Amino acid sequence: MKKQIHFHNSLVAMLCIATLFGSGSIILAQNQGWVWQNPLPQGFTIFALHAIDANTAVAVGQRGTVLKTNDGGTTWDFEHEISGEPGSFNALAFADANTGIAVGPGEHVYKTTDGGTTWTMFTVAPPGVVSSLNDITLVDSQTGWAVGFGGIIYKTENGGVDWSEQTSTVTAHLNGVDFWDANTGCAVGRSGTIVTTADGGATWTSQTSGTGELLFSVQFLSAATAIAVGNRGIVLKSTDGGATWVQKTSGTSQLLQKVFFFDDQIGWAVGFGDDGIILKTTDAGESWSEQAVPFTGPEDRWFYDVRFVDPMNGWIVGSAGSILRTTDGGATWLAQSQGAIVTLLDIDFVTDNKGWIAGEQGVILHTEDGINWAQQNTGTTQWLMSVDFIDENTGWAAGFNGLIIRTADGGDTWVDQSPGTFWQFNSIRFASDSTGWAIGAQGTVYRTTNAGSQWNAQSGLPVRTLNDIHVFDPNTAIIVGAKGLMYKTSDGGASWVPLTSGTSNDLFDIAFVDDNLGWVAGAKGTLLKTTDGGTNWTPYDLGMNYRFSTISGLSFSDANNGWAAGHDGEVLRTTDGGATWTVEPLGIHIDVGVTYAVDASRVYALGGTAGALLMRNSSLTSVDEMTNEQVPGEFALHQNYPNPFNPSTTISYFMAKAGKVELKIYNISGQLVRRLFSGQKLAGAYTITWDGRDDVGRLLSSGQYFYRLQVGEAVQTRRMLFVK
């Protein structure tokens, strides 16, 4: 039932899901019951952020994503594809705590007047005129400028409702813009391009930067002083309103994406590096010192924006949902995002809740409860394409350069059992605690009968890529691969007999629920079914929409219920054994690479280079149902304190009049874990303590939880973080 991502012309792109903001206080509501499990709080790149105060910040990014925190970043609520926008928001500017505008692809801008809770779309120019807006600045709630590709500059004087094009005098892409006041402004861009204005943009003058490097960001420190940053660590400073520029030493050759100054002396610049780069200046950009980044790991981090509300409190945002927070001016940065952001390739469960995921750079993730995932140390940086466990302790993983590793303690430690080949293994499957196969590139097949201590090469298959194997018992297995390849052995691999698949399309995944009933998925919409153990295969037509699409990630929980990865962000589901399939949209137009069905109600989806992992559990109360249906003036639910908490936290609420009250705790999947109170309450203020335990007294795992207060028919919900 386990399946893995397969690579064709390019890496499978990131998977994502749609979420909704609830009314009243903002609460996460995952689309179609799908919830993010890695990375957290979500996995799309964040390109821009605005910090309103030490507790409140709004961020925007890839796939029309908007995030907001009201508790200093402990929890972030988010929405993907606001107003149906599938593109990326490149920049964000606020005029005050409520009024902000986000810009990005095409001719549209999005405005909020309630601090980022709701957004309204406006049009800058007719369709096709603007390909991308890269930055925006506001000097007040009515006046602002946006810049973008082809040297375009647009100005609004009525809060973003209408925009007029200004003549920039350049055709190079403009990446950054800033205004000191309604008259004094500067824009920077490609090939060292700098243009300035002293009359609100009525006229723009091209200036000499002294560099041919890409410039990405500019900010005024005063009417005369400005700093610009860009590629190869370039830092430029002007002290005459942008007329002349002098290069300063940044101390890095890394790309600097954004510069931000809190006052005329203290500023930060962030950009791209192995773990991201953070620079700080305390002398108006004359000198810069590098600050420590809290991330260490195989993945690269790119930081796109930095914002401070005072000299101590600030945020940084970046690739794969990265969020950093400081309360000491950047002396220390703490990650508010978590999880592996490498490509996840295969998944396996041995119980309903205990499972493992294998991925890029030797990453193995493990869960004890099916919800919270922790990374295990494998001792390798090789890509692990496949993982297989036979019980809670014993498992194997295989991947690049013929690597096979084994654990006997649930993944706490791993030992190398590689057989000596350099060909990539795509799939490893065991029939018992001693007998298993590993298969891969160039017809590579290896078998062990002593738990991997020794692997023996087997022959008899064509020299083609072998993609997946299903093992029935120690003697019987079926392999599928390139160009419709399908072989079966009934004698432990001593001989392999070709089966007739009826297709010349590449076959990627195979799934059986018993010795006879199975399915195979592949390229160009290929979907096959057998009821006799693979002797005969019946093709199924998924329709014209899938004639040129790869079907992968095939997984069945029983004879009727199955899932497969489709295209354009679709998961395909069948409830009749594959006779018919329905589309289960995830809300984002990106391919999914893997599905894994624990049972008929719970399924996992993997995909992409950002470590995207999502789960849907239709048997549990969905998080949708916990949104704030009404928030009456007669009662209020307050944020718990402390938050995050360990070992306990206090929840307080107020009732203006008597009524029936229910206060419950749910986990991130929407499963009810604790009933804190149910009964009548008189008017007044109340507090109740939760000790992190469920209804039977078991201490719950670390992670995000929802607490939900219902008074009559009205509901209010908030989130909290339990950290052990």
N, C-alpha and C positions, 0 to 999 in steps of 0.2 A: 504493500500500500504506500510505500515511500517513493518519492520521485525527486529528481534533481533538475537543475537548470542545465540546458544544453546551449552551446554557443554556435552561432551560424556566422553571419557576416559581421556582427558586432555584439558587444556585451548586451545582455538584456538590460533595459533601462529600469529606472526606479519605479517601484510600485507605490501607489498611494491610494488613499481613500478620502471620501468627502466627509466633512464634519460640519455641524451647525452650531451657531451660537443660540442658546436659549434666550427667552425674554427675561426681563428683570436682571438680576445679577447673572453674569455670564457663566454658562456651564457647558462643558464639552458634551456633544451628542454625536456619536459616530454613525455614519451613513450605513444603512442596511445591516446594522448590528456588527460591523467590522470595527475592531479597535486596534490601535497601534500597540505593539509589544516591543519593538526595537526599530530604530532608536526612539528614545522618549525625550520630550513629549511627542515629537513627530520628526520625520526624516527628510523633509525637503529643505533645500538650501534657503537660508534667510539672508536677503540682500541689504535690508535697511531696517533701522530702528529709531524710534523717538522715545526718549525717557521723559515722562511728564513730571514725576517726582521720585523719591527714593523707593516707593512701593509700586508705582504704576508705569508701565511701558507698553508700547505698541510696536510690533514688528511686521514686516511684509517680506514675501519672497516668491520662490518658485511655485508654479502651478496655482497662481492666484491666491497664495496662502496669506492669511492674516492671523497673527497671534497677539494675545494681550495677557498681561499679568496685573493683578491688583495686590499682590502680597510680596513684592520685592523679588519675584521670579521663582518663588518656591513652587508655584503651580502656574502653568500657562494654558489658557484656553485658545482654541484655534479653529479656523475654518479654511477649507480649501475651495478654490474656484468660486470666490465670491462673485455674485451676479453672473455666474456661468463663465467667468474669465479663466481660460486654460493656460494663459501665458504667465510670464514671470513679472512680478512687481519689482522694478529695479531700484526705486528710490521712494522716500517718504519724507514729507515735511509737515510740521505742525506750526500754526500761528499762535495757538494757545492750548490749554488743556483739552479742549473739545474739538477744535477745528483743524483737520489735517487733510492732505491730498497725497495719494499714491499714484505713481506713473510707471509705465512699463511698455508692453508691446503695443504696436499699432497706434491708433489715433485716440484711444480712450484714456481718461483719468478717472480716479475713483475718490470721492470725497466723503469724509465723516464729519458730523457735527456733534457727536456724542462720545468723543474720546475713543473711537475705533470699534464701537459695538455694531453699528450699522453703517453701510456704505452705499453711495449713489453714484452711478456712472454718468459722466459727461463726455462730450466729443470735442476734441481739440481741432480736428481738421477733417475734411471729407475722406472716405475710405481710400487707402492706397497712397495718400500723400505722406503720411508719417509711418515709417517702418518700426521705429523704436524711440521712446523717450528714456533717457538714461539718468537724468537727475532733475530735481525740482527744489526751489527755495521760495519761502514766503516771508514777506516783511510785515504783513499783518493779515487779518482774516480775509481781506479782499484782494490783495496785490501779490502776485508771484510770477515766477518765470520757470519754464521747463526747457531743457535742451536735449538734443539727441543726434541721431545719425544724419550725415550730410550737412552738418553745420546748422541745423535748424534751431531756432529760438522762438518760443511762444510766450506771450504775456497774457495774464488775466488781471482784470481790474474789478471783477465782481465775484470773487471767491471760487473761481474755477468753472463757473457756468459757461462763460464764453471766453475764447482765446483769439488773440490776433498775432499773426506771424511778424517777426522783426527781422531785419536784414543784418545778418551776422558778419558779412564780408568774407566768410570762409566756407569751404565745402568739406573740410575734415570733420570726422565724427567728434561731437562734443560729449564729454563724459561727466563733467562736473560743473556746477554753477553755484555762486553765492553772491548775495547782496548785503552790503553794510546798512544801507537805508534805501529809500525809494528811488534814489538816483544812482548810487555808486555800486557797480557790479562787475563780476569777472566770470568768464567761462573758460574751461581748459579742455584739451582733448588730444586727438591723435597727432603724432609727429611733433610734439612739443607745442601744439597750437594754444595760443592765449589771446583772448579778445576781452576788451574792457569797455565799460560805458560810464558816463558821468551824467547822463540825462534819462535814466530809467529805461534805457534800451532803444530810445529813438534813433541813436547812432551808436555803432559799435566800432572799435578801433583794434586792428590786429597789432599785437605786440611781439617783440623778439624775446623768446624764452632762453635762447642759448643752448637748447638741447633738441634732439630729434626723437627723444623717448616719448612713449605714451604717457600722458598725464591723465590722472583719474579723478582727482579731487582738489578743491580749493576752498579756503575759508579766510574771511577777513578777521583780523584781530582788532583792527581799528579802521578808520576811514582811509588811512594811509598804508597800513601794514596788512599783508596777506601772505599765506603759505599755500603752496601747491605741492602735491606728491604724485609719484607715478612709478613707472617701470624701473627696474634695476636700482631700487632704493633711492631714486631721485627725490630731492627736496629742494624746492626753489622758494626764495623769499623776496618780497617786494616791500619797500618802505615809502613808495611814492604813488600809491593807489594803483599799482599794476603796470606802470609805464616801463619800469626796468626791473629785472629779476637777477638775483645772485644765487648760485648753487651753494647749498650747505651740506655738510657731511652728516649722513644719517647713520653710518656705521654698518650698513647692510647693503647687499646687492639684490635682496629679494624685492619682489613687486610690492609696492605700497598702494593699497586700494582706497583708503579713506583717511582723511585727517580731520580732527575735531579739537577745537580749543574751547575750554571753559571760560577763560578770561584772556587778557592780552599777554600772559606769560605761560600758562600751563596748558599743555595740549598732548594729544596722543595721535599716533598713526598706526594703522593695522594693515596686514596684507597676507601674502601667500608664503608658506614655508613648509618644511616637513611636518611641523606641528602648528603652523601658523606663526606669525610674528607680531609682536607688540612693542612699540617704541613710545617713550615719553620724553617730553621736554619741559623744562621749568624756566627757560630763558628765551621765550618767544621764538623757538625754532633754531636758535644758534647752535645748540648741541642736543644730542639725543642719546638716551640709554635704553637698552633692551630690557623688557620685563619678562619674567618667567611665565611660560605657558603650562597649564595643568595637564595637558594631554600628552601621553606617551603611548605609542603603539605603531602598528604597521601602516595605518592609514594616514594620508596627507590631510591637513586641515587648511582651509582658506578662510581668512577673516575678511568680511566685506564692510562692516560698519562698526563704529564705536561712538558711544554717547555717554555724557556725564551730566548729572543734575547739580552737582557741587564738586569740589575738589576731591572728595572721597568716594562718592557713590556713582558707579557707572556699569555699563554693559557692553559686551562685544557679541556680535552675531556672525555666523558664517556657514560654511558648507555642511551639508547633511544635517541641518537643524542645530548646529553647534550654538550654544549660548554660554557666555561667561559672565560672571558677576564679581565686582570688587566693592568693598566698603572701606578700603584703606588707600585709595588713590592709585591702585594698581600694584602695590607692593606684593599683594597676593591676589590671584584670580582663582575663583572656584567655578567648576563646571556645573551649570544648571541643566544641561542636557547629558544624557547618559546612553551607553550602549555601543556595540560594535558597529562601525560604519563601513564594513567591508562587504563584498559580494557574498551572499548566503546561498548555498548550493544544494544542500540535501538535509532532510529532517527525518527523525525516527523516534517513535515512542515505544516504550515497553510496558507502560501502564497508562491509565487514562490521563495521568498528570505528569509522569516522569519521562522527559525526552531530551534529545540532543539535536543540535544543528551543526553542520560542517560548512566551512567556507574558505574564502580567500585568506592568504597569509597564515595558514595553519590555525585559523580560528575555530574553536569549538565552543558553542553556547549550550548551557544546560539549565533545565528547569525542574524543580521538584513539585510545582503546583500547577503547571500548565499556563502560568500567567507571567511570573517574574523569571527573567533569564540572567544568568551570570556566566562570564567567560572563564573557560578552563585553560590551563597552560599545557600545550601539547609539545613544546620544545622544538617546534619546527615553524618555518615561515613559508613552506610549500603550500600551494593551493590544495585543499582537501575537497575533492569532488563528490565523495560519497561517505556515508556513515551508517553503521548497522550494529545494533545491540541485540543480544539474545536474552539478557536478563538485566537486572538493575545494576549489575557490576561489570559485566563483560561485554566489550564492544570493540569494533575496529573502524578505522577510517582510512581512506585511500585517495590518492590524487596524483599530482604532477611528479614526473621523473621517477615513476615506478614506486612511489612511497606507499607503504602500508604501516600503520601504527596500531597498537593494541593497548587496551586498558583492562585491568582486573579489579579496579576499585571505583567504578562509576565515573571515570574521567579525571580523577584527582591526579593520577600519573599515567604516562603513556610510554611505551617502549617501541622501538623501531623493529619491524619484522619484514622489511623490504626484501623482495626476492632477488634483486640484482639487475632488473631490467630498467631501461631509461624511458620506456614508453609510458605515456599517461594512463592511469587507471580512471575509468569513468563510473564504475559501479562495483561495489563489494557487498556480497550477501552470504549469510551463513544459514545452513539448514539445522545445525546443532552446535553444541559448544566446542566441537572439534572440526567439523567439515564445512568448508565454504569455498566460494570462488571470487576471484577478482578479474574483471575484464576491462579492455580499453582499446587504445589506438592500435592500428596495424594488425588487427586480428589477435591481439594479445589476450591469452586466457591462462590463468594460474589457479591451481586448486591446492587446498591443504586438508589434511586429515588429522592434524595434531595441533589444532587451535592456532595455526599460523607460525609455529616454530620452524616449519619447513614448507616452502611453496614449490610445487612442481608445474612446469610449463606444459600446456596441452596444445595439441595441433589438430588440424582438420578443418579449420574455418578459413574463409577467404581473408586476404590481407586488406581488410577494410576496417573502418572505425566501428567498434562495438560499443553501443551506448547504454544498454541496460540488460540486466539478467534477473529472472525470477527463479528462485530455488524452491522446489517442492519438498524435497527430501534429500538425504545425502547422496543419492544416485541420480536424481532427476532435476533437470533445469532447462530453461529456454532462454536463449540470447536473441536480442534484436539489435539492428544496426543500420548502417548506411545502405542506400539503394534497395530497400525492402528486405534486407538480410534477416533471416529467421532460422535458427538452428535449435535442435533439441537433443539432449542426451538422456538415456535411461540407464547408463552403466557407469555413472560417476565421471563421465567425460572421456572414457577410453575411446569412444566414438561419438561423433556429432552428426546428426541426420538433418539435412535441409528440410524445412517446412515451406509450404507454398503460401506466401502472404498475399499474393494477388496484386502487389503494387511494387513499383520501382522507386517510390518515394522513401526518403530517409525515415527510419523508425527510431523514436527517441525513448519511449516509455512503455513499460509493460506492467500490468496489475492483474493479479488473480485473487479471488476470494475463497476458492477451494481448488481441488485438483483438476476440475473441468472448466469452470467458468472464469473467463479472463478477457482482458481488453488490451489493445495496443494503440498508441497515438503517435502521430508523426507529421511530416511536412505536408504542405498543400492540403490541409484539412483532413488528413488521413485519420480515420478512426475505425478500428477493426474489433470484432468480437468473436470469441470461440466458446463453444459449449462442450467440447470434447477434448480438452486438454491441449489444444493447439493444432490438432490434425487438420481441421477446417476452420476457415476464417470468413466472417461475413462483414462486408464493408457497410458503413453508415454514411449517408450524405448529410453534411451539416449545412448545406446551402451555399449559394454563391458568395456570401460574405466571407466564407472560410476557404474558398478554393485555392487561395494563394497564401493562406496563413498557416503557421505552425501550431499544432496542438501539442502541448507538453504538460508536464506536471500532473499526469493522470493518477487519480487515487479513488479507490472504492472502499467504503466501509462495510458493505454487504452486497448481496446480489442485486439490489435495486438502486442504492444511493451512491452516486459518484460525482466527482468533480474533475475539471481539467482547466488548464490555463489557456485562455483564448487569445484575443488581441484587443488593442485599444482599451485596456483596463478592465477587460471582462473576465469573469470566472464563469465557466459553463457548468451547469448542474443537471443531472438526470435523476429521476426518481423511479424510472422503469427499466433499469438495467442497460441504459444507453440507447433505447429505441428512439427516444426523443430527448432533446437537450434545450434548456432554457438559459437565457443570458442573465447573469447576476452582476449588474454593473457595479463597479467600485467607485464610480464618480470621476475618475481621472483617466485620460486617454494614454495610458502607458501599459506595456505588456507585463503580464504576470509570468513568472517562470516556474513556480512550484505550487502545487496544492497537496495537502496531506490531511486525510480524514481520520480523526481519532474514533469517531462514531458518526451516526447519521445526523447529529446535530452540531458537532464541533469540528471545524475545519480551519487549517492554517494556510496562509498564503505567503510565499516568499518571492522576492524579486529585486534585482537591481544592485548597483554598485554602492548604495548607501546603507546596506544592511536592512532593507525594509522587511519587517515581519509583522503580519497582521493575523488576527484571530476572529472568527465568528462563532458564536455559540447560541444557536437559536432556541435552545431549551431553557436559557436563563432569561431573567428580566433584562431587557435591552437597556442600554444607557439612554437611548432615545426617550424611554418612558420616564426617565428621571429628570427631564428638563423642567424648567420653571414654568408650569402651565399658567399659574397665576401667582402674583406676588402682591397680596392685599396690603393695604395700609394698616390693617389691624394687627399684623404680626411681622416680626423680622427675625431672620436667622443670621447670626453673626459668624465671622470666621473663627475657627477654633484657635486655641492658644495653649501651649506653643505649637508652632507649625513650621518646619517638620517637628515631630515629637518622638520621644522615647523616654520612659515606658508608657506614659499616659498623656492625655490631652483633655482640655475642658471645652465643651460646646455650650454656648449660651444663646438664648433666644428670648424674645419679648412678645407678650400677647396683650393687646388692648382690651380684649374681652374674653370671657370664658368660652371654652370649646373643647372638642375632642382632639387629642394630639397623638400623633405617631412619629417617633424619631427612630430611623433605621440607618444601618451602615451597609454599604455595598462595596464589593471590590471593583476593579477597573473593567471587568467583564460584565458587570451588572448583576452579579450573583449576590443575593442577600446573605450577609455573614453575621449580623448582630442586630437584635431588636433592643434598642436602649430604653424605649418607653412607649407604652400604649395605654391611653386612658384619658380622663377628663382633667383639665387644668383651669383654674381661675385666672382672671386677669393678673398680669404681673410679669416680672423678670425671673428667668430660671436658668440654672446651670446644671450640667450633667457631665460626669467624667467617663471617658472610654479608655480602657486599659490595653487596647490592641488585641483583644481576644474575641473569639466567636461565641456563638450561643452555648456551646458545650464546654467552653473554657480553654480551648486550644489557642496558643499564641500564634497569631497570623504572621505571614511573611512580610518583609519590607515591601513597600510599594505605595501606589496612590489608591485612595479610597474616597468614596462619596458618602456624605451624611445628608439625609433627606428628611425634611420636616414637613409633615402634612397636617394642616388644620382644616377640618371639614373637607372641602373639595379642592382647596388651594394647596399648592406645593412649592417649596423652595429647597434648592439643593446647592451644596458647596463641596469643594474638594479639599483633601488634606493628604499629607505625606507621612507615612510611618517608616521610620528609619531605625534599624536594629544595629 
